[in-house]
Amino acid sequence: MTLELANAALRLVRGQTLKLRDSAGHTICASEGAVWITEENGRQDVILQPGGCYRVVNPGLTVVQAFSDSSVVLN
């Protein structure tokens, strides 16, 4: 299945994960809640608060997990 989201908010409930494959160059922004982001072969994880954005650097798997009910936008 392929899911394409561009500038659309995606709701995640607390503890829910979103797996992104080969998303290097795309940006993840938190509009609500807090999310944790980890990248395959990444050097450190990232925690985004509302208003924070992160640009994915590495190819491969990127995992986004909601610390609380959250909303993220993928660009």
Backbone as CSV, one residue per row, in Angstrom:
resi,resn,N_x,N_y,N_z,CA_x,CA_y,CA_z,C_x,C_y,C_z
1,MET,0.840,-1.176,0.000,0.000,0.000,0.000,0.884,1.237,0.000
2,THR,0.534,2.205,-0.787,1.244,3.470,-0.827,0.310,4.559,-0.314
3,LEU,0.809,5.354,0.589,0.040,6.462,1.150,0.806,7.736,0.863
4,GLU,0.191,8.661,0.166,0.856,9.931,-0.126,0.162,11.043,0.643
5,LEU,0.946,11.716,1.471,0.442,12.851,2.239,1.349,14.031,1.973
6,ALA,0.775,15.095,1.538,1.553,16.314,1.325,0.801,17.458,1.977
7,ASN,1.425,18.055,2.969,0.827,19.173,3.688,-0.510,18.808,4.314
8,ALA,-0.696,17.545,4.691,-1.922,17.093,5.335,-1.582,16.623,6.743
9,ALA,-2.402,17.003,7.713,-2.155,16.598,9.092,-2.564,15.143,9.284
10,LEU,-1.744,14.428,10.010,-2.014,13.037,10.325,-2.087,12.922,11.839
11,ARG,-3.202,12.401,12.347,-3.392,12.267,13.794,-2.810,10.951,14.279
12,LEU,-2.087,11.017,15.378,-1.539,9.832,16.037,-2.008,9.839,17.484
13,VAL,-2.506,8.709,17.962,-2.875,8.628,19.373,-1.643,8.241,20.177
14,ARG,-1.686,8.499,21.462,-0.547,8.222,22.333,-0.053,6.784,22.129
15,GLY,1.247,6.631,21.861,1.861,5.332,21.678,1.815,4.807,20.247
16,GLN,1.033,5.428,19.391,0.933,4.973,17.997,2.203,5.327,17.236
17,THR,2.603,4.451,16.312,3.794,4.707,15.509,3.434,4.835,14.040
18,LEU,4.257,5.602,13.370,4.159,5.803,11.930,5.518,5.409,11.369
19,LYS,5.527,4.491,10.413,6.778,4.051,9.795,6.862,4.646,8.395
20,LEU,7.954,5.348,8.128,8.189,5.980,6.831,9.416,5.335,6.197
21,ARG,9.295,4.930,4.974,10.425,4.308,4.276,10.955,5.252,3.201
22,ASP,12.286,5.343,3.144,12.954,6.153,2.125,12.371,7.559,2.018
23,SER,12.313,8.248,3.150,11.727,9.590,3.193,12.784,10.683,3.367
24,ALA,14.042,10.369,3.076,15.111,11.371,3.181,14.744,12.607,2.366
25,GLY,14.956,13.769,2.972,14.647,15.027,2.309,13.273,15.570,2.642
26,HIS,12.419,14.750,3.238,11.086,15.207,3.635,11.140,15.791,5.042
27,THR,10.169,16.624,5.358,10.120,17.282,6.653,8.896,16.822,7.430
28,ILE,9.099,16.578,8.719,8.027,16.204,9.637,7.852,17.361,10.607
29,CYS,6.639,17.877,10.724,6.356,18.964,11.661,5.265,18.522,12.638
30,ALA,5.456,18.827,13.909,4.456,18.526,14.931,3.566,19.750,15.103
31,SER,2.280,19.560,14.884,1.360,20.677,15.093,0.628,20.562,16.421
32,GLU,0.549,19.349,16.981,-0.028,19.118,18.309,0.725,17.987,18.977
33,GLY,0.782,18.005,20.291,1.396,16.912,21.031,2.901,16.860,20.863
34,ALA,3.466,15.741,21.290,4.915,15.541,21.199,5.173,14.202,20.532
35,VAL,6.157,14.175,19.638,6.507,12.942,18.944,8.011,12.693,19.022
36,TRP,8.359,11.422,18.999,9.742,10.970,18.993,10.041,10.449,17.597
37,ILE,11.194,10.811,17.052,11.588,10.397,15.705,12.952,9.724,15.785
38,THR,13.060,8.565,15.149,14.345,7.879,15.043,14.523,7.419,13.603
39,GLU,15.749,7.530,13.108,16.067,7.146,11.732,17.018,5.961,11.712
40,GLU,16.817,5.084,10.751,17.747,3.984,10.527,19.123,4.585,10.233
41,ASN,20.136,4.108,10.907,21.511,4.601,10.795,21.673,6.052,11.239
42,GLY,20.711,6.574,11.992,20.823,7.936,12.518,21.699,7.970,13.751
43,ARG,22.295,9.106,14.007,23.200,9.228,15.155,22.472,9.556,16.443
44,GLN,21.328,10.244,16.349,20.579,10.562,17.554,19.103,10.680,17.223
45,ASP,18.279,10.468,18.220,16.836,10.588,18.064,16.427,12.040,18.279
46,VAL,15.202,12.345,17.871,14.692,13.716,17.961,13.325,13.681,18.635
47,ILE,13.061,14.647,19.498,11.735,14.825,20.078,11.211,16.168,19.597
48,LEU,10.030,16.122,18.972,9.409,17.353,18.478,8.263,17.758,19.381
49,GLN,8.231,19.023,19.728,7.115,19.631,20.440,6.277,20.390,19.409
50,PRO,5.072,20.848,19.760,4.250,21.601,18.800,5.029,22.771,18.200
51,GLY,4.970,22.865,16.876,5.669,23.923,16.163,7.060,23.516,15.706
52,GLY,7.564,22.403,16.201,8.893,21.934,15.822,8.855,21.109,14.542
53,CYS,9.932,21.192,13.772,10.043,20.444,12.518,11.392,19.740,12.456
54,TYR,11.423,18.656,11.694,12.654,17.897,11.518,12.722,17.405,10.082
55,ARG,13.865,17.593,9.453,14.094,17.118,8.087,14.803,15.765,8.149
56,VAL,14.209,14.756,7.524,14.770,13.409,7.513,16.033,13.404,6.661
57,VAL,17.110,12.842,7.200,18.411,12.867,6.545,18.746,11.535,5.873
58,ASN,18.475,10.445,6.563,18.929,9.129,6.098,17.875,8.385,5.287
59,PRO,18.309,7.656,4.246,17.380,6.771,3.558,17.070,5.580,4.473
60,GLY,16.100,4.803,4.134,15.748,3.655,4.960,14.527,3.967,5.796
61,LEU,14.445,3.350,6.963,13.272,3.451,7.822,13.377,4.622,8.799
62,THR,12.308,5.391,8.889,12.163,6.442,9.902,10.906,6.118,10.690
63,VAL,10.999,6.125,12.019,9.856,5.823,12.869,9.479,7.070,13.663
64,VAL,8.183,7.383,13.645,7.632,8.499,14.410,6.670,7.893,15.426
65,GLN,6.874,8.186,16.717,5.983,7.663,17.744,5.425,8.813,18.565
66,ALA,4.130,8.747,18.845,3.461,9.798,19.608,3.636,9.576,21.106
67,PHE,4.165,10.585,21.808,4.244,10.544,23.269,2.887,10.847,23.889
68,SER,2.089,11.615,23.164,0.736,11.972,23.573,-0.086,12.047,22.298
69,ASP,-1.398,12.230,22.421,-2.192,12.410,21.204,-1.586,13.566,20.431
70,SER,-1.266,13.321,19.165,-0.483,14.273,18.388,-1.025,14.434,16.979
71,SER,-0.525,15.460,16.319,-0.824,15.705,14.913,0.487,16.108,14.254
72,VAL,0.811,15.435,13.144,2.031,15.762,12.401,1.684,16.069,10.952
73,VAL,2.513,16.890,10.344,2.366,17.223,8.932,3.629,16.761,8.223
74,LEU,3.467,16.078,7.117,4.588,15.591,6.326,4.696,16.413,5.058
75,ASN,5.877,16.950,4.798,6.117,17.741,3.584,7.250,17.125,2.806
